[in-house]
Amino acid sequence: MPSSHTPSDTSSHSTDTRLSGHNSLSDRAVYQTPFYYQFLIGVLKPLYRLQVWRRSHKRDNYQQEVAQRFGKQYPPRPAITGHSNKGVIWCHAVSLGETNTVAPLLDALLASGYQIWLTNTTQTGFARGASRFADAIAQNRMSHSYVPVDTPTVIETFLTHVQPIAALFVETELWANILTKLAEHQIPSILVNGRLSASSFKSYQKIGAVSSSMMKNLALIIAQDSDSAKRFRQLGADSAQIRVAGSLKWVINTPKIDVEAIDSDNLAVDAKDASAQIPSKKNALAKKNALAKAFAIADRPVWVAASTHNGEEETALSLHQQLLSQTALANTLLIIVPRHPERFDEVAALIEKTGLTMARRSFDEAINADTQVYLADSMGEMMTWYTLANVALVGGSLVDIGGHNPVEPASVATPIIMGRHTQSCQSVVDKLAEVGALYQPNNQFYRPMTINSSNECAKSTVNHQYGTDSTDDIALIYKQLEAWLSDLPLATQAGQAGETITVQQQAVLTRQLAMIEDVIERYYPKNLGQEIL
């Protein structure tokens, strides 16, 4: 931890002038970033620009991306309306998963009268932010850009333009210079849905002085669980800075299923007819049935391999070939949804090599009786595929990514299977496993759903066999997949258990929102009211 604590400077930045003398929080010391970190960032900046060029120079928005990452040009600030003048909150979500996770919180902040400036690091995250908040951006209630590089001059330019009253960082995406600059400007920085796995903790320990400065410059850490809270303390955060509120991954972030988008000339059933069958109240089973009718697959078992990464599609296709070899499951349909759009063609070629009959969403190809694999190579339709499926294999868990959010399928009553790599969402996985909604090999919390004694015997066999390596895991995953697809009422019951616990967990959004607003109120006196900006 650096020994030099410099007081916050008084900047011409307009957000600073209203802070001094009102509250002890606004007099927090600034913990300077160690010199070696600043030196390293300066050295790496040209290399990072080269990396951006190599990755993005063929994209249409390359010039926009470079200008925003390096502080050359930004979109206008969100508009301030007469009835909504609480100020701009900057939120940084690194990629697709973090954007989806924080989206309900941003919706709540927008509804409360704040404006939002959203930044992303990755292309997929940026695309998701643009589509998820298209209305708010069009209405000038939200602005959207790539995140600035972690150098003081670029950050200063960004903050001067945005003038945020607070900054939110999602899960573990922290940058030392950014946090120092925010502290210098007396802008509270809040880690929302904070998560720190054992492996990430070890990595942060290796740069102890940098990590300590980041922890101490945060005004609040809202941790998902007590284990993460403990690790944040061990890195240098004070207990008074930390709150445990549960995971935002539980919050239902279900976009409306775009039935118009499902409709095409090739579909056997007009999806507009299906929309009339979907009740206004949430009814997952009714939605599943309506979608299955729209896609003309009402009489087929369907499973989805969702948000898949390299290496996971091969496993899913192998599992599917095994299923098709079973007479009772010979008409099963597999939907594959790759995580990254740049891999769509690669996955299509992989499917073709298996000899399985494929239809592609991007080609508007219909699913017919002969279709064995449907490649959902589109963006923004994940909840449609989760709703349509009888079982969901959630990707990023068969390979060491950390696992993607299982609450998405749980929220539409679809039972879930995941591999062993779920460190990014383990607490959520365990809760879903405990009610029988999620199967994971070797998960000690898993309690199988049962309807009758024969089912109990079958599921207990799956539950009590433990794999010692990934090959054993795949065998166990196949057994559970086969069991659920062979007994759809049982799969439905497991899915409904997941939907129930998901609804019960919705209070986490209210808790985290209240904590954020409490910090803002303590930094900015209530008597300023509508004078924040």
C-alpha positions as CSV (number, residue, x, y, z in Angstrom):
1,M,0.0,0.0,0.0
2,P,1.5,3.4,-0.9
3,S,2.4,5.5,2.1
4,S,1.7,8.8,0.6
5,H,-2.0,9.8,0.9
6,T,-2.5,13.1,-1.0
7,P,-5.7,15.1,-0.4
8,S,-8.1,15.4,-3.2
9,D,-7.4,18.3,-5.5
10,T,-9.8,21.0,-6.3
11,S,-10.5,20.7,-10.0
12,S,-12.4,22.9,-12.4
13,H,-14.4,19.8,-13.2
14,S,-18.0,20.8,-12.3
15,T,-18.8,17.8,-10.2
16,D,-16.2,18.8,-7.6
17,T,-17.6,22.2,-6.6
18,R,-20.6,20.9,-4.7
19,L,-18.7,18.4,-2.5
20,S,-16.4,20.1,0.0
21,G,-17.5,20.5,3.6
22,H,-20.8,18.6,3.3
23,N,-19.9,15.1,4.5
24,S,-17.0,13.1,5.7
25,L,-17.3,10.8,2.8
26,S,-16.3,13.6,0.4
27,D,-13.1,14.2,2.5
28,R,-11.8,10.7,1.8
29,A,-8.0,10.4,1.2
30,V,-6.8,9.6,-2.2
31,Y,-4.5,6.6,-2.5
32,Q,-2.1,7.2,-5.3
33,T,-1.4,4.5,-7.9
34,P,2.2,3.0,-7.5
35,F,4.7,4.5,-9.9
36,Y,5.6,1.2,-11.4
37,Y,2.0,0.6,-12.5
38,Q,1.8,4.0,-14.1
39,F,5.1,3.4,-15.9
40,L,3.9,0.0,-17.1
41,I,0.6,1.3,-18.4
42,G,2.5,4.1,-20.3
43,V,4.7,1.5,-21.9
44,L,1.8,-0.8,-22.8
45,K,-0.4,2.0,-24.3
46,P,1.1,1.9,-27.8
47,L,0.9,-1.9,-27.8
48,Y,-2.7,-1.8,-26.7
49,R,-3.5,0.5,-29.6
50,L,-1.8,-1.9,-32.0
51,Q,-3.9,-4.7,-30.4
52,V,-7.1,-2.7,-31.0
53,W,-6.0,-2.1,-34.7
54,R,-5.3,-5.8,-35.2
55,R,-8.7,-6.8,-33.7
56,S,-11.0,-4.1,-35.0
57,H,-9.5,-2.3,-38.1
58,K,-11.8,-4.2,-40.4
59,R,-14.9,-3.2,-38.5
60,D,-17.1,-0.3,-39.6
61,N,-16.8,1.3,-36.1
62,Y,-13.0,1.1,-35.9
63,Q,-12.4,4.9,-35.9
64,Q,-15.2,5.4,-33.4
65,E,-13.6,2.8,-31.1
66,V,-10.1,4.3,-31.3
67,A,-11.4,7.8,-30.7
68,Q,-13.4,6.7,-27.6
69,R,-10.7,4.5,-26.1
70,F,-8.0,7.1,-26.4
71,G,-10.0,10.2,-25.4
72,K,-10.3,11.9,-28.8
73,Q,-14.1,12.1,-29.2
74,Y,-17.1,11.0,-27.3
75,P,-20.9,11.2,-27.9
76,P,-22.8,13.9,-26.2
77,R,-23.7,13.6,-22.5
78,P,-27.2,12.4,-21.7
79,A,-29.9,15.1,-21.9
80,I,-31.1,16.6,-18.7
81,T,-34.9,17.0,-18.7
82,G,-36.9,19.3,-16.5
83,H,-38.4,16.6,-14.4
84,S,-35.3,14.4,-14.3
85,N,-32.1,16.0,-13.1
86,K,-30.3,13.7,-10.7
87,G,-27.1,13.6,-12.6
88,V,-25.1,11.1,-14.7
89,I,-23.9,7.8,-13.3
90,W,-21.0,6.2,-15.2
91,C,-21.3,2.4,-15.3
92,H,-18.6,0.2,-16.7
93,A,-19.4,-3.4,-17.8
94,V,-16.5,-5.2,-19.4
95,S,-18.4,-7.6,-21.8
96,L,-21.6,-9.3,-22.7
97,G,-22.2,-11.1,-19.4
98,E,-21.6,-8.1,-17.2
99,T,-23.8,-6.0,-19.4
100,N,-26.6,-8.4,-19.1
101,T,-26.1,-8.7,-15.3
102,V,-26.2,-5.0,-14.6
103,A,-29.0,-4.2,-17.1
104,P,-31.8,-4.4,-14.5
105,L,-29.9,-2.2,-12.1
106,L,-29.4,0.4,-14.9
107,D,-33.1,0.2,-15.7
108,A,-33.9,1.0,-12.1
109,L,-31.5,3.9,-12.0
110,L,-33.0,5.3,-15.2
111,A,-36.5,4.9,-13.7
112,S,-35.3,6.8,-10.6
113,G,-34.3,9.8,-12.7
114,Y,-30.6,9.3,-13.2
115,Q,-28.9,9.5,-16.5
116,I,-26.4,6.8,-17.4
117,W,-23.1,6.7,-19.3
118,L,-22.4,3.0,-20.2
119,T,-18.9,1.9,-21.2
120,N,-17.8,-1.6,-22.4
121,T,-14.4,-3.1,-23.2
122,T,-15.2,-5.9,-25.7
123,Q,-17.0,-5.7,-29.0
124,T,-19.7,-8.2,-27.9
125,G,-20.3,-6.2,-24.8
126,F,-20.6,-3.0,-26.8
127,A,-23.0,-4.6,-29.2
128,R,-25.1,-5.9,-26.4
129,G,-25.2,-2.5,-24.6
130,A,-26.2,-0.8,-27.9
131,S,-29.1,-3.2,-28.5
132,R,-30.2,-3.7,-24.8
133,F,-30.5,0.1,-24.2
134,A,-31.4,1.3,-27.7
135,D,-34.5,3.1,-26.5
136,A,-32.7,4.9,-23.6
137,I,-29.9,5.9,-26.0
138,A,-32.3,7.2,-28.6
139,Q,-34.1,9.2,-25.9
140,N,-30.8,10.7,-24.8
141,R,-31.2,9.3,-21.3
142,M,-28.1,7.2,-21.8
143,S,-24.8,7.6,-23.6
144,H,-22.6,4.8,-24.7
145,S,-18.9,4.4,-25.5
146,Y,-15.9,2.2,-25.2
147,V,-14.0,2.4,-21.9
148,P,-11.1,4.9,-21.9
149,V,-7.6,3.4,-21.5
150,D,-6.2,3.5,-18.0
151,T,-3.9,6.5,-18.4
152,P,-4.4,9.8,-16.4
153,T,-4.7,12.1,-19.3
154,V,-7.3,10.1,-21.1
155,I,-9.3,9.5,-17.9
156,E,-9.2,13.2,-17.2
157,T,-10.6,14.0,-20.6
158,F,-13.3,11.4,-20.2
159,L,-14.4,12.6,-16.7
160,T,-14.4,16.3,-17.8
161,H,-16.7,15.4,-20.7
162,V,-19.0,13.0,-18.8
163,Q,-19.1,14.8,-15.4
164,P,-20.4,11.7,-13.5
165,I,-21.8,12.0,-10.0
166,A,-20.8,8.4,-9.3
167,A,-19.1,5.5,-11.1
168,L,-20.2,1.8,-11.0
169,F,-17.9,-1.1,-11.9
170,V,-19.4,-4.5,-12.4
171,E,-18.0,-7.6,-10.7
172,T,-14.2,-7.4,-10.8
173,E,-13.3,-4.9,-13.6
174,L,-11.2,-2.4,-11.8
175,W,-8.4,-0.1,-13.1
176,A,-6.1,1.6,-10.7
177,N,-5.6,5.0,-12.5
178,I,-9.3,5.3,-13.1
179,L,-10.1,4.8,-9.4
180,T,-7.4,7.3,-8.4
181,K,-8.7,9.9,-10.7
182,L,-12.3,9.4,-9.5
183,A,-11.1,9.8,-5.9
184,E,-9.2,13.0,-6.7
185,H,-12.4,14.4,-8.2
186,Q,-14.3,13.2,-5.1
187,I,-16.6,11.1,-7.4
188,P,-17.7,8.0,-5.4
189,S,-16.7,4.7,-7.1
190,I,-18.8,1.7,-6.3
191,L,-18.1,-2.0,-7.1
192,V,-21.5,-3.5,-7.8
193,N,-22.2,-7.3,-7.7
194,G,-18.6,-7.6,-6.6
195,R,-17.1,-11.1,-7.0
196,L,-13.6,-12.3,-6.3
197,S,-12.8,-15.9,-6.9
198,A,-9.9,-17.7,-5.3
199,S,-7.9,-17.6,-8.5
200,S,-8.5,-13.9,-9.1
201,F,-7.6,-13.2,-5.5
202,K,-4.2,-14.8,-6.0
203,S,-3.6,-12.7,-9.1
204,Y,-4.5,-9.5,-7.3
205,Q,-2.2,-10.5,-4.4
206,K,0.8,-10.5,-6.9
207,I,0.3,-6.8,-7.4
208,G,-0.5,-6.0,-3.7
209,A,0.3,-2.3,-3.7
210,V,-1.9,-1.7,-6.8
211,S,-4.7,-3.8,-5.4
212,S,-4.6,-2.1,-2.1
213,S,-4.8,1.4,-3.7
214,M,-7.8,0.2,-5.7
215,M,-9.6,-1.2,-2.7
216,K,-9.1,2.0,-0.6
217,N,-10.1,4.3,-3.4
218,L,-13.5,2.6,-3.7
219,A,-16.3,4.2,-1.8
220,L,-18.3,1.0,-1.5
221,I,-17.9,-2.6,-2.4
222,I,-21.2,-4.5,-2.8
223,A,-20.1,-8.1,-2.7
224,Q,-22.1,-11.1,-3.9
225,D,-21.2,-13.3,-1.1
226,S,-19.2,-13.5,2.2
227,D,-16.2,-15.3,0.6
228,S,-15.7,-12.5,-1.9
229,A,-16.2,-9.9,0.9
230,K,-13.4,-11.6,2.9
231,R,-11.0,-11.6,-0.1
232,F,-11.7,-7.9,-0.7
233,R,-10.8,-7.2,2.9
234,Q,-7.6,-9.2,2.6
235,L,-6.6,-7.1,-0.4
236,G,-6.9,-3.9,1.7
237,A,-10.5,-2.8,1.8
238,D,-11.9,-1.7,5.1
239,S,-14.8,-3.6,6.6
240,A,-16.9,-0.4,6.6
241,Q,-16.6,-0.2,2.8
242,I,-18.1,-3.6,2.2
243,R,-21.7,-4.8,2.1
244,V,-22.9,-8.3,1.1
245,A,-26.1,-8.1,-0.9
246,G,-26.4,-11.3,-3.1
247,S,-25.9,-11.6,-6.8
248,L,-27.5,-9.5,-9.5
249,K,-27.3,-12.6,-11.7
250,W,-30.6,-13.6,-10.0
251,V,-32.4,-10.6,-11.2
252,I,-34.7,-11.5,-14.1
253,N,-33.4,-9.7,-17.1
254,T,-35.7,-11.2,-19.7
255,P,-36.2,-9.1,-22.8
256,K,-39.6,-9.5,-24.5
257,I,-39.5,-12.3,-27.0
258,D,-39.7,-10.7,-30.3
259,V,-42.4,-12.8,-32.0
260,E,-42.2,-10.6,-35.1
261,A,-38.5,-11.6,-35.4
262,I,-39.4,-15.3,-35.2
263,D,-41.9,-15.0,-38.0
264,S,-40.6,-15.8,-41.5
265,D,-42.1,-17.0,-44.7
266,N,-40.5,-20.4,-44.0
267,L,-42.1,-21.1,-40.6
268,A,-45.0,-23.6,-40.7
269,V,-46.9,-21.5,-38.2
270,D,-47.2,-17.7,-38.3
271,A,-45.6,-16.5,-35.1
272,K,-48.1,-13.7,-34.9
273,D,-50.7,-16.3,-34.1
274,A,-48.3,-17.6,-31.5
275,S,-48.2,-14.2,-29.8
276,A,-51.9,-14.3,-29.2
277,Q,-51.4,-17.6,-27.3
278,I,-48.8,-16.2,-25.0
279,P,-50.7,-14.8,-22.0
280,S,-49.9,-11.3,-20.6
281,K,-49.0,-12.8,-17.2
282,K,-45.8,-14.7,-17.0
283,N,-46.4,-18.3,-17.9
284,A,-43.3,-20.1,-18.9
285,L,-45.1,-23.3,-20.0
286,A,-47.5,-21.4,-22.2
287,K,-44.6,-19.5,-23.8
288,K,-42.8,-22.7,-24.5
289,N,-45.8,-24.3,-26.1
290,A,-46.5,-21.2,-28.2
291,L,-42.9,-21.0,-29.4
292,A,-42.7,-24.7,-30.2
293,K,-45.9,-24.4,-32.3
294,A,-44.4,-21.3,-34.1
295,F,-41.3,-23.3,-34.9
296,A,-43.3,-26.4,-35.8
297,I,-41.4,-28.5,-33.3
298,A,-44.2,-29.1,-30.7
299,D,-43.8,-32.8,-30.8
300,R,-40.0,-32.9,-30.5
301,P,-37.7,-32.9,-27.4
302,V,-35.5,-29.8,-27.7
303,W,-32.2,-28.9,-25.9
304,V,-30.0,-25.9,-26.3
305,A,-26.3,-25.5,-25.9
306,A,-26.1,-21.8,-25.2
307,S,-23.2,-19.3,-25.1
308,T,-20.8,-21.9,-26.2
309,H,-17.1,-21.5,-26.6
310,N,-14.4,-23.2,-28.6
311,G,-14.4,-26.9,-27.6
312,E,-17.9,-26.9,-26.3
313,E,-19.7,-27.3,-29.6
314,E,-17.8,-30.5,-30.3
315,T,-19.0,-31.9,-26.9
316,A,-22.6,-30.8,-27.5
317,L,-22.6,-32.4,-31.0
318,S,-21.2,-35.7,-29.6
319,L,-23.8,-35.7,-26.9
320,H,-26.5,-35.1,-29.5
321,Q,-25.3,-38.0,-31.7
322,Q,-25.6,-40.3,-28.7
323,L,-29.1,-39.0,-28.1
324,L,-30.2,-39.6,-31.7
325,S,-29.0,-43.2,-31.4
326,Q,-31.7,-43.8,-28.9
327,T,-34.9,-44.8,-30.6
328,A,-37.1,-42.8,-28.2
329,L,-35.0,-39.7,-28.8
330,A,-34.3,-40.1,-32.5
331,N,-36.2,-36.9,-33.3
332,T,-34.5,-34.6,-30.7
333,L,-33.5,-31.2,-31.9
334,L,-30.3,-29.4,-30.7
335,I,-30.1,-25.6,-30.8
336,I,-26.5,-24.3,-30.7
337,V,-25.9,-20.6,-29.8
338,P,-22.2,-19.7,-30.0
339,R,-21.2,-17.0,-27.5
340,H,-19.2,-14.9,-30.0
341,P,-20.6,-14.0,-33.5
342,E,-17.2,-14.1,-35.1
343,R,-17.4,-17.9,-34.6
344,F,-20.7,-18.5,-36.3
345,D,-19.2,-19.7,-39.6
346,E,-16.6,-21.8,-37.8
347,V,-19.4,-23.6,-35.8
348,A,-21.5,-24.1,-39.0
349,A,-18.5,-25.8,-40.6
350,L,-18.1,-28.0,-37.5
351,I,-21.7,-29.1,-37.6
352,E,-21.4,-29.9,-41.3
353,K,-18.5,-32.2,-40.6
354,T,-20.6,-34.3,-38.3
355,G,-23.0,-35.1,-41.1
356,L,-26.0,-33.9,-39.0
357,T,-28.7,-32.0,-40.9
358,M,-28.5,-28.3,-40.0
359,A,-30.6,-25.2,-40.5
360,R,-29.2,-21.7,-39.8
361,R,-31.1,-18.8,-38.2
362,S,-29.1,-16.2,-40.2
363,F,-30.1,-17.8,-43.5
364,D,-33.8,-17.8,-42.4
365,E,-33.8,-21.6,-42.9
366,A,-36.9,-23.3,-41.5
367,I,-36.7,-26.2,-39.0
368,N,-38.3,-29.2,-40.6
369,A,-38.7,-32.8,-39.6
370,D,-35.2,-33.7,-40.9
371,T,-33.4,-30.9,-39.1
372,Q,-31.2,-32.3,-36.3
373,V,-29.2,-29.1,-35.4
374,Y,-30.4,-25.5,-35.5
375,L,-27.6,-23.0,-35.5
376,A,-28.9,-19.9,-33.8
377,D,-26.3,-17.6,-35.3
378,S,-28.1,-14.3,-34.3
379,M,-27.8,-11.8,-31.6
380,G,-30.3,-10.7,-28.9
381,E,-32.5,-13.8,-29.1
382,M,-31.0,-15.9,-26.3
383,M,-34.2,-15.9,-24.2
384,T,-36.2,-17.2,-27.2
385,W,-33.9,-20.3,-27.4
386,Y,-34.0,-20.8,-23.6
387,T,-37.8,-20.6,-23.6
388,L,-38.1,-22.9,-26.5
389,A,-35.8,-25.6,-25.0
390,N,-36.8,-28.4,-22.7
391,V,-33.2,-28.5,-21.3
392,A,-30.4,-26.0,-21.4
393,L,-26.7,-26.7,-21.3
394,V,-25.1,-23.4,-20.3
395,G,-21.7,-22.8,-21.9
396,G,-18.5,-21.4,-20.6
397,S,-18.6,-24.3,-18.1
398,L,-17.3,-27.3,-20.1
399,V,-14.1,-25.3,-20.7
400,D,-12.4,-23.1,-18.2
401,I,-14.3,-19.8,-18.8
402,G,-16.1,-19.7,-15.5
403,G,-19.7,-20.4,-16.6
404,H,-22.3,-18.1,-18.0
405,N,-25.5,-17.1,-16.1
406,P,-27.8,-20.0,-15.4
407,V,-30.5,-17.7,-14.1
408,E,-31.5,-16.8,-17.7
409,P,-32.9,-20.3,-18.4
410,A,-34.1,-20.7,-14.8
411,S,-36.2,-17.6,-15.2
412,V,-38.2,-19.2,-18.0
413,A,-38.5,-22.6,-16.2
414,T,-35.9,-24.5,-18.2
415,P,-33.8,-27.0,-16.3
416,I,-30.0,-26.5,-16.6
417,I,-26.9,-28.5,-17.0
418,M,-23.4,-27.1,-16.5
419,G,-19.9,-28.4,-16.5
420,R,-17.4,-28.1,-13.6
421,H,-16.1,-24.7,-14.5
422,T,-18.6,-22.4,-12.8
423,Q,-16.4,-20.2,-10.6
424,S,-18.0,-17.1,-12.0
425,C,-21.4,-18.0,-10.7
426,Q,-20.9,-20.8,-8.2
427,S,-23.2,-19.5,-5.5
428,V,-26.0,-19.2,-8.0
429,V,-25.3,-22.7,-9.4
430,D,-25.4,-24.2,-5.9
431,K,-28.7,-22.7,-5.0
432,L,-30.3,-23.9,-8.3
433,A,-28.7,-27.3,-7.8
434,E,-30.1,-27.5,-4.3
435,V,-33.7,-27.3,-5.6
436,G,-33.0,-29.7,-8.4
437,A,-33.2,-27.1,-11.2
438,L,-29.5,-27.5,-12.2
439,Y,-27.4,-30.5,-12.6
440,Q,-23.6,-30.3,-12.3
441,P,-21.4,-33.3,-11.9
442,N,-19.9,-33.6,-8.5
443,N,-22.0,-30.8,-7.0
444,Q,-22.7,-31.8,-3.5
445,F,-25.8,-29.6,-3.3
446,Y,-27.7,-31.3,-6.1
447,R,-31.0,-32.7,-5.1
448,P,-32.7,-34.5,-8.0
449,M,-36.3,-34.0,-8.8
450,T,-38.5,-37.1,-8.5
451,I,-42.0,-37.9,-9.6
452,N,-42.2,-41.6,-8.9
453,S,-40.0,-44.4,-7.6
454,S,-38.6,-45.4,-11.0
455,N,-37.6,-41.8,-11.7
456,E,-36.1,-41.5,-8.2
457,C,-33.9,-44.5,-8.9
458,A,-32.8,-43.2,-12.3
459,K,-31.9,-39.7,-11.0
460,S,-30.2,-40.9,-7.9
461,T,-27.9,-42.9,-10.1
462,V,-26.9,-39.8,-11.9
463,N,-26.6,-37.8,-8.7
464,H,-24.3,-40.2,-6.8
465,Q,-21.8,-41.0,-9.5
466,Y,-18.8,-38.7,-9.4
467,G,-16.4,-37.9,-12.2
468,T,-12.7,-37.6,-11.6
469,D,-12.0,-35.8,-14.9
470,S,-13.7,-34.1,-17.7
471,T,-14.4,-37.3,-19.6
472,D,-16.2,-38.7,-16.6
473,D,-18.1,-35.4,-16.3
474,I,-19.3,-35.6,-19.9
475,A,-20.6,-39.2,-19.3
476,L,-22.6,-37.9,-16.3
477,I,-23.9,-34.9,-18.2
478,Y,-25.1,-37.2,-20.9
479,K,-27.0,-39.4,-18.4
480,Q,-28.8,-36.4,-17.0
481,L,-29.5,-34.9,-20.4
482,E,-31.0,-38.2,-21.6
483,A,-33.0,-38.6,-18.4
484,W,-34.6,-35.2,-18.7
485,L,-35.3,-35.4,-22.4
486,S,-36.8,-38.9,-21.9
487,D,-39.1,-37.6,-19.2
488,L,-40.3,-34.1,-20.1
489,P,-42.7,-33.8,-17.2
490,L,-39.8,-34.3,-14.9
491,A,-37.8,-31.8,-16.8
492,T,-40.7,-29.3,-16.5
493,Q,-40.9,-29.9,-12.8
494,A,-37.2,-29.2,-12.4
495,G,-37.5,-26.1,-14.5
496,Q,-40.4,-24.8,-12.5
497,A,-38.3,-25.2,-9.3
498,G,-35.7,-22.9,-10.9
499,E,-38.2,-20.3,-11.9
500,T,-39.6,-20.3,-8.3
501,I,-36.3,-19.7,-6.6
502,T,-35.4,-17.1,-9.2
503,V,-38.5,-15.1,-8.4
504,Q,-37.7,-15.4,-4.7
505,Q,-34.3,-13.8,-5.2
506,Q,-35.5,-10.6,-6.9
507,A,-35.0,-8.5,-3.8
508,V,-31.2,-8.3,-4.5
509,L,-31.9,-5.6,-7.0
510,T,-33.7,-3.4,-4.4
511,R,-30.8,-4.0,-1.9
512,Q,-28.0,-3.0,-4.3
513,L,-30.0,0.0,-5.6
514,A,-30.6,1.3,-2.1
515,M,-26.9,0.9,-1.2
516,I,-25.9,2.9,-4.3
517,E,-28.3,5.7,-3.6
518,D,-27.2,5.9,0.0
519,V,-23.6,6.6,-1.1
520,I,-24.8,9.2,-3.6
521,E,-26.9,10.9,-1.0
522,R,-24.0,11.0,1.5
523,Y,-21.7,12.5,-1.1
524,Y,-24.3,15.0,-2.4
525,P,-26.5,16.7,0.2
526,K,-30.2,16.2,-0.3
527,N,-30.8,20.0,-0.1
528,L,-29.1,20.4,-3.5
529,G,-32.1,18.6,-4.9
530,Q,-32.3,19.3,-8.6
531,E,-29.1,21.4,-8.6
532,I,-26.7,18.5,-9.0
533,L,-25.7,19.5,-12.5
